[in-house]
Amino acid sequence: MPAPRHPAMRIAQLTLGGLLMIGAALIGPLPGPGGIFLFAGGLILLLRNSRKARSIFVRAKRRWPKIGHLLDRTMRRPSALRRHAIAKAARSR
């Protein structure tokens, strides 16, 4: 488990994550994949710093498991990597 962060740093990261997600919505209509990367970065910051965002993300993953699995793998979440390794070991038996 990572060391606890100062509350001001946590709030700054939450704010930056929200701004990145809003920026992704503004840049999204422009040609190119720039909005996707901004959205992913903002989502990562929000998920790392907000319990509420994590609970909403978990509910969405349960509702749409294929998309949730893809997002976990894309963000290289430790829990997803661990589940993938366990599933791979079970298949190889």
Contact map, one row per residue, 1 for C-alpha under 8 A:
111000000000000000000000000000000000000000000000000000000000000000000000000000000000000000000
111100000000000000000000000000000000000000000000000000000000000000000000000000000000000000000
111110000000000000000000000000000000000000000000000000000000000000000000000000000000000000000
011111000000000000000000000000000000000000000000000000000000000000000000000000000000000000000
001111101100000000000000000000000000000000000000000000000000000000000000000000000000000000000
000111111100000000000000000000000000000000000000000000000000000000000000000000000000000000000
000011111110000000000000000000000000000000000000000000000000000000000000000000000000000000000
000001111111000000000000000000000000000000000000000000000000000000000000000000000000000000000
000011111111100000000000000000000000000000000000000000000000000000000000000000000000000000000
000011111111110000000000000000000000000000000000100000000000000000000000000000000000000000000
000000111111111000000000000000000000000000000000000000000000000000000000000000000000000000000
000000011111111100000000000000000000000000000000000000000000000000000000000000000000000000000
000000001111111110000000000000000000000000001100100000000000000000000000000000000000000000000
000000000111111111000000000000000000000000001100110000000000000000000000000000000000000000000
000000000011111111100000000000000000000000000000000000000000000000000000000000000000000000000
000000000001111111110000000000000000000001001000000000000000000000000000000000000000000000000
000000000000111111111000000000000000000011111100000000000000000000000000000000000000000000000
000000000000011111111100000000000000000001000100000000000000000000000000000000000000000000000
000000000000001111111110000000000000000001000000000000000000000000000000000000000000000000000
000000000000000111111111000000000000011011000000000000000000000000000000000000000000000000000
000000000000000011111111100000000000011111100000000000000000000000000000000000000000000000000
000000000000000001111111110000000000001000000000000000000000000000000000000000000000000000000
000000000000000000111111111000000010011000000000000000000000000000000000000000000000000000000
000000000000000000011111111100000111111000000000000000000000000000000000000000000000000000000
000000000000000000001111111110000010001000000000000000000000000000000000000000000000000000000
000000000000000000000111111110000010000000000000000000000000000000000000000000000000000000000
000000000000000000000011111111000110000000000000000000000000000000000000000000000000000000000
000000000000000000000001111111101111000000000000000000000000000000000000000000000000000000000
000000000000000000000000111111100000000000000000000000000000000000000000000000000000000000000
000000000000000000000000001111110000000000000000000000000000000000000000000000000000000000000
000000000000000000000000000111111000000000000000000000000000000000000000000000000000000000000
000000000000000000000000000001111110000000000000000000000000000000000000000000000000000000000
000000000000000000000000000100111111100000000000000000000000000000000000000000000000000000000
000000000000000000000001001100011111110000000000000000000000000000000000000000000000000000000
000000000000000000000011111100011111111000000000000000000000000000000000000000000000000000000
000000000000000000000001000100001111111100000000000000000000000000000000000000000000000000000
000000000000000000000001000000001111111110000000000000000000000000000000000000000000000000000
000000000000000000011011000000000111111111000000000000000000000000000000000000000000000000000
000000000000000000011111100000000011111111100000000000000000000000000000000000000000000000000
000000000000000000001000000000000001111111110000000000000000000000000000001000000000000000000
000000000000000010011000000000000000111111111000000000000000000000000000000000000000000000000
000000000000000111111000000000000000011111111100000000000000000000000000000000000000000000000
000000000000000010001000000000000000001111111110000000000000000000000000000000000000000000000
000000000000000010000000000000000000000111111111000000000000000000000000001000000000000000000
000000000000110110000000000000000000000011111111100000000000000000000000000000000000000000000
000000000000110011000000000000000000000001111111110010000000000000000000000000000000000000000
000000000000000000000000000000000000000000111111111011000000000000000000000000000000000000000
000000000000000000000000000000000000000000011111110001000000000000000000000000000000000000000
000000000100110000000000000000000000000000001111111000000000000000000000000000000000000000000
000000000000010000000000000000000000000000000111111111000000000000000000000000000000000000000
000000000000000000000000000000000000000000000010111111100000000000000000000000000000000000000
000000000000000000000000000000000000000000000000011111110000000000000000000000000000000000000
000000000000000000000000000000000000000000000110011111111000000000000000000000000000000000000
000000000000000000000000000000000000000000000011011111111100000000000000000000000000000000000
000000000000000000000000000000000000000000000000001111111110000000000000000000000000000000000
000000000000000000000000000000000000000000000000000111111111000000000000000000000000000000000
000000000000000000000000000000000000000000000000000011111111100000000000000000000000000000000
000000000000000000000000000000000000000000000000000001111111110000000000000000000000000000000
000000000000000000000000000000000000000000000000000000111111111000000000000000000000000000000
000000000000000000000000000000000000000000000000000000011111111110010000000000000000000000000
000000000000000000000000000000000000000000000000000000001111111111111000000000000000000000000
000000000000000000000000000000000000000000000000000000000111111110010000000000000000000000000
000000000000000000000000000000000000000000000000000000000011111110000000000000000000000000000
000000000000000000000000000000000000000000000000000000000001111111110000000000000000000000000
000000000000000000000000000000000000000000000000000000000001111111111000000000000000000000000
000000000000000000000000000000000000000000000000000000000000100111111100000000000000000000000
000000000000000000000000000000000000000000000000000000000000100111111110000000000000000000000
000000000000000000000000000000000000000000000000000000000001110111111111000000000000000000000
000000000000000000000000000000000000000000000000000000000000100011111111100000010000000000000
000000000000000000000000000000000000000000000000000000000000000001111111110000000000000000000
000000000000000000000000000000000000000000000000000000000000000000111111111000000000000000000
000000000000000000000000000000000000000000000000000000000000000000011111111110010000000000000
000000000000000000000000000000000000000000000000000000000000000000001111111110011000000000000
000000000000000000000000000000000000000000000000000000000000000000000111111110000000000000000
000000000000000000000000000000000000000100010000000000000000000000000011111110000000000000000
000000000000000000000000000000000000000000000000000000000000000000000001111111011000000000000
000000000000000000000000000000000000000000000000000000000000000000000001111111111000000000000
000000000000000000000000000000000000000000000000000000000000000000000000000111111100000000000
000000000000000000000000000000000000000000000000000000000000000000000000000011111110000000000
000000000000000000000000000000000000000000000000000000000000000000001001100111111111000000000
000000000000000000000000000000000000000000000000000000000000000000000000100111111111100000000
000000000000000000000000000000000000000000000000000000000000000000000000000001111111110000000
000000000000000000000000000000000000000000000000000000000000000000000000000000111111111000000
000000000000000000000000000000000000000000000000000000000000000000000000000000011111111100000
000000000000000000000000000000000000000000000000000000000000000000000000000000001111111110000
000000000000000000000000000000000000000000000000000000000000000000000000000000000111111111000
000000000000000000000000000000000000000000000000000000000000000000000000000000000011111111100
000000000000000000000000000000000000000000000000000000000000000000000000000000000001111111110
000000000000000000000000000000000000000000000000000000000000000000000000000000000000111111111
000000000000000000000000000000000000000000000000000000000000000000000000000000000000011111111
000000000000000000000000000000000000000000000000000000000000000000000000000000000000001111111
000000000000000000000000000000000000000000000000000000000000000000000000000000000000000111111
000000000000000000000000000000000000000000000000000000000000000000000000000000000000000011111
